[in-house]
Amino acid sequence: MLVRSIAKQIEELPLDRQREVSDFVAFLRYSVVSEPPLVRRKKGFVADDPFIGVWKDRKDLKNSAGWVRRLRQKEWGWQP
């Protein structure tokens, strides 16, 4: 019953609005189909994540403020 009611309302719309409805329905179908399932991760400590410490051995990042300053100077000609 709901589908028939919606179809009737769509038929009463001007053609350009009907196309908008069609585009929106296509968007909704795509978003439902393409959504990846949620992956639940086991709770744990952030410090145990393998990503933590990925830059620990980088000598150019020992002084992060200096690194940012040099990057800005190099890329943008920025002067403090």
mmJSON file of the N, C-alpha and C atoms, coordinates in Angstrom:
{"data_MODEL":{"atom_site":{
"group_PDB":["ATOM","ATOM","ATOM","ATOM","ATOM","ATOM","ATOM","ATOM","ATOM","ATOM","ATOM","ATOM","ATOM","ATOM","ATOM","ATOM","ATOM","ATOM","ATOM","ATOM","ATOM","ATOM","ATOM","ATOM","ATOM","ATOM","ATOM","ATOM","ATOM","ATOM","ATOM","ATOM","ATOM","ATOM","ATOM","ATOM","ATOM","ATOM","ATOM","ATOM","ATOM","ATOM","ATOM","ATOM","ATOM","ATOM","ATOM","ATOM","ATOM","ATOM","ATOM","ATOM","ATOM","ATOM","ATOM","ATOM","ATOM","ATOM","ATOM","ATOM","ATOM","ATOM","ATOM","ATOM","ATOM","ATOM","ATOM","ATOM","ATOM","ATOM","ATOM","ATOM","ATOM","ATOM","ATOM","ATOM","ATOM","ATOM","ATOM","ATOM","ATOM","ATOM","ATOM","ATOM","ATOM","ATOM","ATOM","ATOM","ATOM","ATOM","ATOM","ATOM","ATOM","ATOM","ATOM","ATOM","ATOM","ATOM","ATOM","ATOM","ATOM","ATOM","ATOM","ATOM","ATOM","ATOM","ATOM","ATOM","ATOM","ATOM","ATOM","ATOM","ATOM","ATOM","ATOM","ATOM","ATOM","ATOM","ATOM","ATOM","ATOM","ATOM","ATOM","ATOM","ATOM","ATOM","ATOM","ATOM","ATOM","ATOM","ATOM","ATOM","ATOM","ATOM","ATOM","ATOM","ATOM","ATOM","ATOM","ATOM","ATOM","ATOM","ATOM","ATOM","ATOM","ATOM","ATOM","ATOM","ATOM","ATOM","ATOM","ATOM","ATOM","ATOM","ATOM","ATOM","ATOM","ATOM","ATOM","ATOM","ATOM","ATOM","ATOM","ATOM","ATOM","ATOM","ATOM","ATOM","ATOM","ATOM","ATOM","ATOM","ATOM","ATOM","ATOM","ATOM","ATOM","ATOM","ATOM","ATOM","ATOM","ATOM","ATOM","ATOM","ATOM","ATOM","ATOM","ATOM","ATOM","ATOM","ATOM","ATOM","ATOM","ATOM","ATOM","ATOM","ATOM","ATOM","ATOM","ATOM","ATOM","ATOM","ATOM","ATOM","ATOM","ATOM","ATOM","ATOM","ATOM","ATOM","ATOM","ATOM","ATOM","ATOM","ATOM","ATOM","ATOM","ATOM","ATOM","ATOM","ATOM","ATOM","ATOM","ATOM","ATOM","ATOM","ATOM","ATOM","ATOM","ATOM","ATOM","ATOM","ATOM","ATOM","ATOM","ATOM","ATOM","ATOM","ATOM","ATOM"],
"id":[1,2,3,4,5,6,7,8,9,10,11,12,13,14,15,16,17,18,19,20,21,22,23,24,25,26,27,28,29,30,31,32,33,34,35,36,37,38,39,40,41,42,43,44,45,46,47,48,49,50,51,52,53,54,55,56,57,58,59,60,61,62,63,64,65,66,67,68,69,70,71,72,73,74,75,76,77,78,79,80,81,82,83,84,85,86,87,88,89,90,91,92,93,94,95,96,97,98,99,100,101,102,103,104,105,106,107,108,109,110,111,112,113,114,115,116,117,118,119,120,121,122,123,124,125,126,127,128,129,130,131,132,133,134,135,136,137,138,139,140,141,142,143,144,145,146,147,148,149,150,151,152,153,154,155,156,157,158,159,160,161,162,163,164,165,166,167,168,169,170,171,172,173,174,175,176,177,178,179,180,181,182,183,184,185,186,187,188,189,190,191,192,193,194,195,196,197,198,199,200,201,202,203,204,205,206,207,208,209,210,211,212,213,214,215,216,217,218,219,220,221,222,223,224,225,226,227,228,229,230,231,232,233,234,235,236,237,238,239,240],
"type_symbol":["N","C","C","N","C","C","N","C","C","N","C","C","N","C","C","N","C","C","N","C","C","N","C","C","N","C","C","N","C","C","N","C","C","N","C","C","N","C","C","N","C","C","N","C","C","N","C","C","N","C","C","N","C","C","N","C","C","N","C","C","N","C","C","N","C","C","N","C","C","N","C","C","N","C","C","N","C","C","N","C","C","N","C","C","N","C","C","N","C","C","N","C","C","N","C","C","N","C","C","N","C","C","N","C","C","N","C","C","N","C","C","N","C","C","N","C","C","N","C","C","N","C","C","N","C","C","N","C","C","N","C","C","N","C","C","N","C","C","N","C","C","N","C","C","N","C","C","N","C","C","N","C","C","N","C","C","N","C","C","N","C","C","N","C","C","N","C","C","N","C","C","N","C","C","N","C","C","N","C","C","N","C","C","N","C","C","N","C","C","N","C","C","N","C","C","N","C","C","N","C","C","N","C","C","N","C","C","N","C","C","N","C","C","N","C","C","N","C","C","N","C","C","N","C","C","N","C","C","N","C","C","N","C","C","N","C","C","N","C","C"],
"label_atom_id":["N","CA","C","N","CA","C","N","CA","C","N","CA","C","N","CA","C","N","CA","C","N","CA","C","N","CA","C","N","CA","C","N","CA","C","N","CA","C","N","CA","C","N","CA","C","N","CA","C","N","CA","C","N","CA","C","N","CA","C","N","CA","C","N","CA","C","N","CA","C","N","CA","C","N","CA","C","N","CA","C","N","CA","C","N","CA","C","N","CA","C","N","CA","C","N","CA","C","N","CA","C","N","CA","C","N","CA","C","N","CA","C","N","CA","C","N","CA","C","N","CA","C","N","CA","C","N","CA","C","N","CA","C","N","CA","C","N","CA","C","N","CA","C","N","CA","C","N","CA","C","N","CA","C","N","CA","C","N","CA","C","N","CA","C","N","CA","C","N","CA","C","N","CA","C","N","CA","C","N","CA","C","N","CA","C","N","CA","C","N","CA","C","N","CA","C","N","CA","C","N","CA","C","N","CA","C","N","CA","C","N","CA","C","N","CA","C","N","CA","C","N","CA","C","N","CA","C","N","CA","C","N","CA","C","N","CA","C","N","CA","C","N","CA","C","N","CA","C","N","CA","C","N","CA","C","N","CA","C","N","CA","C","N","CA","C","N","CA","C","N","CA","C","N","CA","C","N","CA","C"],
"label_alt_id":[null,null,null,null,null,null,null,null,null,null,null,null,null,null,null,null,null,null,null,null,null,null,null,null,null,null,null,null,null,null,null,null,null,null,null,null,null,null,null,null,null,null,null,null,null,null,null,null,null,null,null,null,null,null,null,null,null,null,null,null,null,null,null,null,null,null,null,null,null,null,null,null,null,null,null,null,null,null,null,null,null,null,null,null,null,null,null,null,null,null,null,null,null,null,null,null,null,null,null,null,null,null,null,null,null,null,null,null,null,null,null,null,null,null,null,null,null,null,null,null,null,null,null,null,null,null,null,null,null,null,null,null,null,null,null,null,null,null,null,null,null,null,null,null,null,null,null,null,null,null,null,null,null,null,null,null,null,null,null,null,null,null,null,null,null,null,null,null,null,null,null,null,null,null,null,null,null,null,null,null,null,null,null,null,null,null,null,null,null,null,null,null,null,null,null,null,null,null,null,null,null,null,null,null,null,null,null,null,null,null,null,null,null,null,null,null,null,null,null,null,null,null,null,null,null,null,null,null,null,null,null,null,null,null,null,null,null,null,null,null],
"label_comp_id":["MET","MET","MET","LEU","LEU","LEU","VAL","VAL","VAL","ARG","ARG","ARG","SER","SER","SER","ILE","ILE","ILE","ALA","ALA","ALA","LYS","LYS","LYS","GLN","GLN","GLN","ILE","ILE","ILE","GLU","GLU","GLU","GLU","GLU","GLU","LEU","LEU","LEU","PRO","PRO","PRO","LEU","LEU","LEU","ASP","ASP","ASP","ARG","ARG","ARG","GLN","GLN","GLN","ARG","ARG","ARG","GLU","GLU","GLU","VAL","VAL","VAL","SER","SER","SER","ASP","ASP","ASP","PHE","PHE","PHE","VAL","VAL","VAL","ALA","ALA","ALA","PHE","PHE","PHE","LEU","LEU","LEU","ARG","ARG","ARG","TYR","TYR","TYR","SER","SER","SER","VAL","VAL","VAL","VAL","VAL","VAL","SER","SER","SER","GLU","GLU","GLU","PRO","PRO","PRO","PRO","PRO","PRO","LEU","LEU","LEU","VAL","VAL","VAL","ARG","ARG","ARG","ARG","ARG","ARG","LYS","LYS","LYS","LYS","LYS","LYS","GLY","GLY","GLY","PHE","PHE","PHE","VAL","VAL","VAL","ALA","ALA","ALA","ASP","ASP","ASP","ASP","ASP","ASP","PRO","PRO","PRO","PHE","PHE","PHE","ILE","ILE","ILE","GLY","GLY","GLY","VAL","VAL","VAL","TRP","TRP","TRP","LYS","LYS","LYS","ASP","ASP","ASP","ARG","ARG","ARG","LYS","LYS","LYS","ASP","ASP","ASP","LEU","LEU","LEU","LYS","LYS","LYS","ASN","ASN","ASN","SER","SER","SER","ALA","ALA","ALA","GLY","GLY","GLY","TRP","TRP","TRP","VAL","VAL","VAL","ARG","ARG","ARG","ARG","ARG","ARG","LEU","LEU","LEU","ARG","ARG","ARG","GLN","GLN","GLN","LYS","LYS","LYS","GLU","GLU","GLU","TRP","TRP","TRP","GLY","GLY","GLY","TRP","TRP","TRP","GLN","GLN","GLN","PRO","PRO","PRO"],
"label_asym_id":["A","A","A","A","A","A","A","A","A","A","A","A","A","A","A","A","A","A","A","A","A","A","A","A","A","A","A","A","A","A","A","A","A","A","A","A","A","A","A","A","A","A","A","A","A","A","A","A","A","A","A","A","A","A","A","A","A","A","A","A","A","A","A","A","A","A","A","A","A","A","A","A","A","A","A","A","A","A","A","A","A","A","A","A","A","A","A","A","A","A","A","A","A","A","A","A","A","A","A","A","A","A","A","A","A","A","A","A","A","A","A","A","A","A","A","A","A","A","A","A","A","A","A","A","A","A","A","A","A","A","A","A","A","A","A","A","A","A","A","A","A","A","A","A","A","A","A","A","A","A","A","A","A","A","A","A","A","A","A","A","A","A","A","A","A","A","A","A","A","A","A","A","A","A","A","A","A","A","A","A","A","A","A","A","A","A","A","A","A","A","A","A","A","A","A","A","A","A","A","A","A","A","A","A","A","A","A","A","A","A","A","A","A","A","A","A","A","A","A","A","A","A","A","A","A","A","A","A","A","A","A","A","A","A","A","A","A","A","A","A"],
"label_entity_id":["1","1","1","1","1","1","1","1","1","1","1","1","1","1","1","1","1","1","1","1","1","1","1","1","1","1","1","1","1","1","1","1","1","1","1","1","1","1","1","1","1","1","1","1","1","1","1","1","1","1","1","1","1","1","1","1","1","1","1","1","1","1","1","1","1","1","1","1","1","1","1","1","1","1","1","1","1","1","1","1","1","1","1","1","1","1","1","1","1","1","1","1","1","1","1","1","1","1","1","1","1","1","1","1","1","1","1","1","1","1","1","1","1","1","1","1","1","1","1","1","1","1","1","1","1","1","1","1","1","1","1","1","1","1","1","1","1","1","1","1","1","1","1","1","1","1","1","1","1","1","1","1","1","1","1","1","1","1","1","1","1","1","1","1","1","1","1","1","1","1","1","1","1","1","1","1","1","1","1","1","1","1","1","1","1","1","1","1","1","1","1","1","1","1","1","1","1","1","1","1","1","1","1","1","1","1","1","1","1","1","1","1","1","1","1","1","1","1","1","1","1","1","1","1","1","1","1","1","1","1","1","1","1","1","1","1","1","1","1","1"],
"label_seq_id":[1,1,1,2,2,2,3,3,3,4,4,4,5,5,5,6,6,6,7,7,7,8,8,8,9,9,9,10,10,10,11,11,11,12,12,12,13,13,13,14,14,14,15,15,15,16,16,16,17,17,17,18,18,18,19,19,19,20,20,20,21,21,21,22,22,22,23,23,23,24,24,24,25,25,25,26,26,26,27,27,27,28,28,28,29,29,29,30,30,30,31,31,31,32,32,32,33,33,33,34,34,34,35,35,35,36,36,36,37,37,37,38,38,38,39,39,39,40,40,40,41,41,41,42,42,42,43,43,43,44,44,44,45,45,45,46,46,46,47,47,47,48,48,48,49,49,49,50,50,50,51,51,51,52,52,52,53,53,53,54,54,54,55,55,55,56,56,56,57,57,57,58,58,58,59,59,59,60,60,60,61,61,61,62,62,62,63,63,63,64,64,64,65,65,65,66,66,66,67,67,67,68,68,68,69,69,69,70,70,70,71,71,71,72,72,72,73,73,73,74,74,74,75,75,75,76,76,76,77,77,77,78,78,78,79,79,79,80,80,80],
"pdbx_PDB_ins_code":[null,null,null,null,null,null,null,null,null,null,null,null,null,null,null,null,null,null,null,null,null,null,null,null,null,null,null,null,null,null,null,null,null,null,null,null,null,null,null,null,null,null,null,null,null,null,null,null,null,null,null,null,null,null,null,null,null,null,null,null,null,null,null,null,null,null,null,null,null,null,null,null,null,null,null,null,null,null,null,null,null,null,null,null,null,null,null,null,null,null,null,null,null,null,null,null,null,null,null,null,null,null,null,null,null,null,null,null,null,null,null,null,null,null,null,null,null,null,null,null,null,null,null,null,null,null,null,null,null,null,null,null,null,null,null,null,null,null,null,null,null,null,null,null,null,null,null,null,null,null,null,null,null,null,null,null,null,null,null,null,null,null,null,null,null,null,null,null,null,null,null,null,null,null,null,null,null,null,null,null,null,null,null,null,null,null,null,null,null,null,null,null,null,null,null,null,null,null,null,null,null,null,null,null,null,null,null,null,null,null,null,null,null,null,null,null,null,null,null,null,null,null,null,null,null,null,null,null,null,null,null,null,null,null,null,null,null,null,null,null],
"Cartn_x":[0.821,0.0,0.867,1.899,2.785,3.458,3.908,4.591,3.652,2.416,1.431,1.182,1.08,0.852,2.024,3.215,4.412,4.479,4.196,4.228,3.233,2.055,1.039,1.527,2.137,2.646,3.77,4.61,5.702,5.156,4.14,3.529,2.929,2.532,1.931,2.985,4.227,5.311,5.686,6.24,6.776,7.925,8.197,9.19,10.569,10.982,12.308,12.383,11.295,11.262,11.22,10.552,10.539,11.959,12.725,14.12,14.925,14.66,15.347,15.026,13.762,13.359,14.091,14.156,14.849,16.325,16.958,18.366,18.551,17.619,17.714,17.547,16.611,16.412,17.669,18.285,19.527,20.618,20.696,21.672,21.422,20.171,19.845,20.196,19.884,20.195,21.698,22.444,23.905,24.481,23.989,24.55,24.254,23.117,22.782,23.649,23.845,24.611,26.095,26.602,28.047,28.577,27.708,28.198,28.882,30.143,30.815,30.261,30.253,29.764,30.705,30.124,30.934,31.815,33.045,33.975,34.202,33.84,34.041,35.42,36.185,37.514,37.472,38.312,38.417,38.977,38.376,38.862,40.215,41.058,42.375,43.011,44.251,44.965,45.484,45.355,45.846,47.346,48.054,49.51,49.916,49.013,49.328,49.122,48.547,48.303,49.637,49.808,51.081,51.406,50.401,50.639,51.381,51.198,51.834,53.347,54.016,55.47,56.017,55.152,55.596,56.666,56.682,57.665,58.75,58.84,59.747,61.218,61.613,63.019,63.352,62.416,62.684,63.438,64.646,65.49,64.989,64.352,63.861,62.637,62.054,60.874,61.158,62.4,62.723,62.181,62.341,61.823,60.648,59.435,58.274,57.989,58.183,57.947,58.932,60.174,61.182,60.863,60.384,60.024,58.905,57.873,56.756,57.253,58.091,58.634,59.392,60.258,61.027,60.11,59.095,58.15,57.409,56.956,56.254,57.178,58.411,59.356,59.597,59.761,60.037,58.847,57.65,56.468,55.817,55.809,55.036,55.905,57.185,58.026,57.66,57.088,56.597,57.762,57.714,58.744,58.067,58.631,58.017,58.109],
"Cartn_y":[-1.192,0.0,1.26,1.259,2.424,2.701,1.654,1.813,2.426,1.977,2.529,4.007,4.347,5.747,6.627,6.135,6.887,7.0,5.921,5.935,6.949,7.007,7.962,9.39,9.654,10.994,11.373,10.417,10.676,10.98,10.235,10.459,11.854,12.442,13.778,14.892,14.527,15.516,15.839,17.034,17.339,16.383,16.222,15.259,15.495,16.751,17.015,16.577,16.722,16.267,14.74,14.111,12.649,12.119,12.822,12.411,12.56,13.629,13.818,12.675,12.287,11.163,9.901,9.682,8.499,8.512,9.684,9.805,9.533,10.054,9.857,8.383,7.72,6.285,5.512,5.877,5.217,5.44,6.662,6.96,6.095,6.005,5.2,3.735,3.219,1.811,1.593,2.511,2.385,2.43,3.357,3.487,2.266,1.628,0.426,-0.739,-0.863,-1.978,-1.821,-0.592,-0.396,-0.194,-0.087,0.109,-1.161,-1.041,-2.225,-2.548,-3.79,-4.145,-3.578,-3.234,-2.728,-3.841,-3.514,-4.488,-4.108,-4.981,-4.733,-5.225,-4.331,-4.708,-5.031,-5.91,-6.259,-5.054,-4.719,-3.588,-3.931,-2.944,-3.136,-1.78,-1.805,-0.575,0.025,1.333,2.015,1.787,1.781,1.609,0.264,-0.698,-2.017,-2.083,-1.035,-1.025,-0.96,-1.75,-1.756,-0.408,0.425,1.732,2.672,2.498,3.377,3.222,4.339,4.337,4.148,4.238,3.995,4.993,6.192,7.206,7.388,6.503,6.712,6.787,6.158,6.147,7.222,8.102,9.156,10.294,10.516,11.558,12.956,13.102,14.42,14.876,13.986,14.356,14.461,14.444,14.557,15.87,16.945,18.247,18.55,18.217,18.337,19.781,20.724,22.135,22.596,22.188,22.533,21.902,20.674,19.979,20.712,21.134,21.871,23.204,23.899,25.18,25.018,24.021,23.784,23.422,22.625,22.237,23.458,24.329,25.541,26.446,26.577,27.41,26.845,25.552,24.896,24.98,24.669,24.575,25.919,26.803,28.04,29.287,29.118,30.292,31.064,30.36,30.955,31.279,32.459,32.871,33.191,32.728,33.021,34.493],
"Cartn_z":[0.0,0.0,0.0,0.795,0.88,-0.459,-1.127,-2.408,-3.437,-3.461,-4.413,-4.132,-2.872,-2.494,-2.919,-2.694,-3.092,-4.615,-5.317,-6.779,-7.33,-6.742,-7.195,-6.979,-5.836,-5.556,-6.516,-6.852,-7.788,-9.171,-9.594,-10.913,-11.044,-9.935,-9.951,-10.028,-9.841,-9.89,-11.332,-11.558,-12.893,-13.221,-14.513,-14.973,-14.355,-14.24,-13.664,-12.209,-11.473,-10.075,-9.992,-10.948,-10.99,-11.191,-12.025,-12.23,-10.94,-10.195,-8.912,-7.951,-7.915,-7.06,-7.499,-8.797,-9.319,-8.928,-9.056,-8.66,-7.171,-6.366,-4.926,-4.564,-5.206,-4.957,-5.349,-6.47,-6.888,-5.846,-5.328,-4.274,-3.038,-2.629,-1.444,-1.66,-2.83,-3.124,-3.1,-3.693,-3.733,-2.322,-1.506,-0.157,0.703,0.484,1.251,0.804,-0.491,-1.039,-0.761,-0.839,-0.759,0.655,1.646,3.0,3.494,3.882,4.414,5.798,6.15,7.488,8.549,9.661,10.766,11.306,11.528,12.089,13.543,14.388,15.821,16.213,16.791,17.238,18.719,19.088,20.491,21.235,22.353,23.134,23.728,23.745,24.313,24.576,24.893,25.171,23.873,23.735,22.542,22.397,23.49,23.448,22.859,22.836,22.283,20.772,20.193,18.756,18.018,16.968,16.241,15.597,15.388,14.782,15.73,17.015,17.99,17.878,17.759,17.676,16.28,15.261,13.901,13.457,14.055,13.674,14.736,15.677,16.806,16.402,15.314,14.912,13.883,13.583,12.593,13.254,12.803,13.383,13.033,11.867,11.459,12.253,13.049,13.829,15.329,15.715,17.149,17.708,16.94,17.334,16.406,16.822,15.934,15.548,16.479,16.155,15.082,15.192,14.186,12.849,12.877,11.643,10.925,11.668,11.078,10.529,11.273,10.83,9.511,9.43,8.2,7.039,7.307,6.264,5.727,6.63,6.2,5.386,5.831,5.09,3.697,3.615,2.331,1.382,1.885,1.02,0.741,1.722,1.582,1.647,1.903,2.063,3.323,4.274,5.514,6.431,7.006,7.969,9.293,10.401,11.72,12.068],
"occupancy":[1.0,1.0,1.0,1.0,1.0,1.0,1.0,1.0,1.0,1.0,1.0,1.0,1.0,1.0,1.0,1.0,1.0,1.0,1.0,1.0,1.0,1.0,1.0,1.0,1.0,1.0,1.0,1.0,1.0,1.0,1.0,1.0,1.0,1.0,1.0,1.0,1.0,1.0,1.0,1.0,1.0,1.0,1.0,1.0,1.0,1.0,1.0,1.0,1.0,1.0,1.0,1.0,1.0,1.0,1.0,1.0,1.0,1.0,1.0,1.0,1.0,1.0,1.0,1.0,1.0,1.0,1.0,1.0,1.0,1.0,1.0,1.0,1.0,1.0,1.0,1.0,1.0,1.0,1.0,1.0,1.0,1.0,1.0,1.0,1.0,1.0,1.0,1.0,1.0,1.0,1.0,1.0,1.0,1.0,1.0,1.0,1.0,1.0,1.0,1.0,1.0,1.0,1.0,1.0,1.0,1.0,1.0,1.0,1.0,1.0,1.0,1.0,1.0,1.0,1.0,1.0,1.0,1.0,1.0,1.0,1.0,1.0,1.0,1.0,1.0,1.0,1.0,1.0,1.0,1.0,1.0,1.0,1.0,1.0,1.0,1.0,1.0,1.0,1.0,1.0,1.0,1.0,1.0,1.0,1.0,1.0,1.0,1.0,1.0,1.0,1.0,1.0,1.0,1.0,1.0,1.0,1.0,1.0,1.0,1.0,1.0,1.0,1.0,1.0,1.0,1.0,1.0,1.0,1.0,1.0,1.0,1.0,1.0,1.0,1.0,1.0,1.0,1.0,1.0,1.0,1.0,1.0,1.0,1.0,1.0,1.0,1.0,1.0,1.0,1.0,1.0,1.0,1.0,1.0,1.0,1.0,1.0,1.0,1.0,1.0,1.0,1.0,1.0,1.0,1.0,1.0,1.0,1.0,1.0,1.0,1.0,1.0,1.0,1.0,1.0,1.0,1.0,1.0,1.0,1.0,1.0,1.0,1.0,1.0,1.0,1.0,1.0,1.0,1.0,1.0,1.0,1.0,1.0,1.0,1.0,1.0,1.0,1.0,1.0,1.0],
"B_iso_or_equiv":[0.0,0.0,0.0,0.0,0.0,0.0,0.0,0.0,0.0,0.0,0.0,0.0,0.0,0.0,0.0,0.0,0.0,0.0,0.0,0.0,0.0,0.0,0.0,0.0,0.0,0.0,0.0,0.0,0.0,0.0,0.0,0.0,0.0,0.0,0.0,0.0,0.0,0.0,0.0,0.0,0.0,0.0,0.0,0.0,0.0,0.0,0.0,0.0,0.0,0.0,0.0,0.0,0.0,0.0,0.0,0.0,0.0,0.0,0.0,0.0,0.0,0.0,0.0,0.0,0.0,0.0,0.0,0.0,0.0,0.0,0.0,0.0,0.0,0.0,0.0,0.0,0.0,0.0,0.0,0.0,0.0,0.0,0.0,0.0,0.0,0.0,0.0,0.0,0.0,0.0,0.0,0.0,0.0,0.0,0.0,0.0,0.0,0.0,0.0,0.0,0.0,0.0,0.0,0.0,0.0,0.0,0.0,0.0,0.0,0.0,0.0,0.0,0.0,0.0,0.0,0.0,0.0,0.0,0.0,0.0,0.0,0.0,0.0,0.0,0.0,0.0,0.0,0.0,0.0,0.0,0.0,0.0,0.0,0.0,0.0,0.0,0.0,0.0,0.0,0.0,0.0,0.0,0.0,0.0,0.0,0.0,0.0,0.0,0.0,0.0,0.0,0.0,0.0,0.0,0.0,0.0,0.0,0.0,0.0,0.0,0.0,0.0,0.0,0.0,0.0,0.0,0.0,0.0,0.0,0.0,0.0,0.0,0.0,0.0,0.0,0.0,0.0,0.0,0.0,0.0,0.0,0.0,0.0,0.0,0.0,0.0,0.0,0.0,0.0,0.0,0.0,0.0,0.0,0.0,0.0,0.0,0.0,0.0,0.0,0.0,0.0,0.0,0.0,0.0,0.0,0.0,0.0,0.0,0.0,0.0,0.0,0.0,0.0,0.0,0.0,0.0,0.0,0.0,0.0,0.0,0.0,0.0,0.0,0.0,0.0,0.0,0.0,0.0,0.0,0.0,0.0,0.0,0.0,0.0,0.0,0.0,0.0,0.0,0.0,0.0],
"pdbx_formal_charge":[null,null,null,null,null,null,null,null,null,null,null,null,null,null,null,null,null,null,null,null,null,null,null,null,null,null,null,null,null,null,null,null,null,null,null,null,null,null,null,null,null,null,null,null,null,null,null,null,null,null,null,null,null,null,null,null,null,null,null,null,null,null,null,null,null,null,null,null,null,null,null,null,null,null,null,null,null,null,null,null,null,null,null,null,null,null,null,null,null,null,null,null,null,null,null,null,null,null,null,null,null,null,null,null,null,null,null,null,null,null,null,null,null,null,null,null,null,null,null,null,null,null,null,null,null,null,null,null,null,null,null,null,null,null,null,null,null,null,null,null,null,null,null,null,null,null,null,null,null,null,null,null,null,null,null,null,null,null,null,null,null,null,null,null,null,null,null,null,null,null,null,null,null,null,null,null,null,null,null,null,null,null,null,null,null,null,null,null,null,null,null,null,null,null,null,null,null,null,null,null,null,null,null,null,null,null,null,null,null,null,null,null,null,null,null,null,null,null,null,null,null,null,null,null,null,null,null,null,null,null,null,null,null,null,null,null,null,null,null,null],
"auth_seq_id":[1,1,1,2,2,2,3,3,3,4,4,4,5,5,5,6,6,6,7,7,7,8,8,8,9,9,9,10,10,10,11,11,11,12,12,12,13,13,13,14,14,14,15,15,15,16,16,16,17,17,17,18,18,18,19,19,19,20,20,20,21,21,21,22,22,22,23,23,23,24,24,24,25,25,25,26,26,26,27,27,27,28,28,28,29,29,29,30,30,30,31,31,31,32,32,32,33,33,33,34,34,34,35,35,35,36,36,36,37,37,37,38,38,38,39,39,39,40,40,40,41,41,41,42,42,42,43,43,43,44,44,44,45,45,45,46,46,46,47,47,47,48,48,48,49,49,49,50,50,50,51,51,51,52,52,52,53,53,53,54,54,54,55,55,55,56,56,56,57,57,57,58,58,58,59,59,59,60,60,60,61,61,61,62,62,62,63,63,63,64,64,64,65,65,65,66,66,66,67,67,67,68,68,68,69,69,69,70,70,70,71,71,71,72,72,72,73,73,73,74,74,74,75,75,75,76,76,76,77,77,77,78,78,78,79,79,79,80,80,80],
"auth_comp_id":["MET","MET","MET","LEU","LEU","LEU","VAL","VAL","VAL","ARG","ARG","ARG","SER","SER","SER","ILE","ILE","ILE","ALA","ALA","ALA","LYS","LYS","LYS","GLN","GLN","GLN","ILE","ILE","ILE","GLU","GLU","GLU","GLU","GLU","GLU","LEU","LEU","LEU","PRO","PRO","PRO","LEU","LEU","LEU","ASP","ASP","ASP","ARG","ARG","ARG","GLN","GLN","GLN","ARG","ARG","ARG","GLU","GLU","GLU","VAL","VAL","VAL","SER","SER","SER","ASP","ASP","ASP","PHE","PHE","PHE","VAL","VAL","VAL","ALA","ALA","ALA","PHE","PHE","PHE","LEU","LEU","LEU","ARG","ARG","ARG","TYR","TYR","TYR","SER","SER","SER","VAL","VAL","VAL","VAL","VAL","VAL","SER","SER","SER","GLU","GLU","GLU","PRO","PRO","PRO","PRO","PRO","PRO","LEU","LEU","LEU","VAL","VAL","VAL","ARG","ARG","ARG","ARG","ARG","ARG","LYS","LYS","LYS","LYS","LYS","LYS","GLY","GLY","GLY","PHE","PHE","PHE","VAL","VAL","VAL","ALA","ALA","ALA","ASP","ASP","ASP","ASP","ASP","ASP","PRO","PRO","PRO","PHE","PHE","PHE","ILE","ILE","ILE","GLY","GLY","GLY","VAL","VAL","VAL","TRP","TRP","TRP","LYS","LYS","LYS","ASP","ASP","ASP","ARG","ARG","ARG","LYS","LYS","LYS","ASP","ASP","ASP","LEU","LEU","LEU","LYS","LYS","LYS","ASN","ASN","ASN","SER","SER","SER","ALA","ALA","ALA","GLY","GLY","GLY","TRP","TRP","TRP","VAL","VAL","VAL","ARG","ARG","ARG","ARG","ARG","ARG","LEU","LEU","LEU","ARG","ARG","ARG","GLN","GLN","GLN","LYS","LYS","LYS","GLU","GLU","GLU","TRP","TRP","TRP","GLY","GLY","GLY","TRP","TRP","TRP","GLN","GLN","GLN","PRO","PRO","PRO"],
"auth_asym_id":["A","A","A","A","A","A","A","A","A","A","A","A","A","A","A","A","A","A","A","A","A","A","A","A","A","A","A","A","A","A","A","A","A","A","A","A","A","A","A","A","A","A","A","A","A","A","A","A","A","A","A","A","A","A","A","A","A","A","A","A","A","A","A","A","A","A","A","A","A","A","A","A","A","A","A","A","A","A","A","A","A","A","A","A","A","A","A","A","A","A","A","A","A","A","A","A","A","A","A","A","A","A","A","A","A","A","A","A","A","A","A","A","A","A","A","A","A","A","A","A","A","A","A","A","A","A","A","A","A","A","A","A","A","A","A","A","A","A","A","A","A","A","A","A","A","A","A","A","A","A","A","A","A","A","A","A","A","A","A","A","A","A","A","A","A","A","A","A","A","A","A","A","A","A","A","A","A","A","A","A","A","A","A","A","A","A","A","A","A","A","A","A","A","A","A","A","A","A","A","A","A","A","A","A","A","A","A","A","A","A","A","A","A","A","A","A","A","A","A","A","A","A","A","A","A","A","A","A","A","A","A","A","A","A","A","A","A","A","A","A"],
"auth_atom_id":["N","CA","C","N","CA","C","N","CA","C","N","CA","C","N","CA","C","N","CA","C","N","CA","C","N","CA","C","N","CA","C","N","CA","C","N","CA","C","N","CA","C","N","CA","C","N","CA","C","N","CA","C","N","CA","C","N","CA","C","N","CA","C","N","CA","C","N","CA","C","N","CA","C","N","CA","C","N","CA","C","N","CA","C","N","CA","C","N","CA","C","N","CA","C","N","CA","C","N","CA","C","N","CA","C","N","CA","C","N","CA","C","N","CA","C","N","CA","C","N","CA","C","N","CA","C","N","CA","C","N","CA","C","N","CA","C","N","CA","C","N","CA","C","N","CA","C","N","CA","C","N","CA","C","N","CA","C","N","CA","C","N","CA","C","N","CA","C","N","CA","C","N","CA","C","N","CA","C","N","CA","C","N","CA","C","N","CA","C","N","CA","C","N","CA","C","N","CA","C","N","CA","C","N","CA","C","N","CA","C","N","CA","C","N","CA","C","N","CA","C","N","CA","C","N","CA","C","N","CA","C","N","CA","C","N","CA","C","N","CA","C","N","CA","C","N","CA","C","N","CA","C","N","CA","C","N","CA","C","N","CA","C","N","CA","C","N","CA","C","N","CA","C","N","CA","C","N","CA","C"],
"pdbx_PDB_model_num":[1,1,1,1,1,1,1,1,1,1,1,1,1,1,1,1,1,1,1,1,1,1,1,1,1,1,1,1,1,1,1,1,1,1,1,1,1,1,1,1,1,1,1,1,1,1,1,1,1,1,1,1,1,1,1,1,1,1,1,1,1,1,1,1,1,1,1,1,1,1,1,1,1,1,1,1,1,1,1,1,1,1,1,1,1,1,1,1,1,1,1,1,1,1,1,1,1,1,1,1,1,1,1,1,1,1,1,1,1,1,1,1,1,1,1,1,1,1,1,1,1,1,1,1,1,1,1,1,1,1,1,1,1,1,1,1,1,1,1,1,1,1,1,1,1,1,1,1,1,1,1,1,1,1,1,1,1,1,1,1,1,1,1,1,1,1,1,1,1,1,1,1,1,1,1,1,1,1,1,1,1,1,1,1,1,1,1,1,1,1,1,1,1,1,1,1,1,1,1,1,1,1,1,1,1,1,1,1,1,1,1,1,1,1,1,1,1,1,1,1,1,1,1,1,1,1,1,1,1,1,1,1,1,1,1,1,1,1,1,1]
}}}
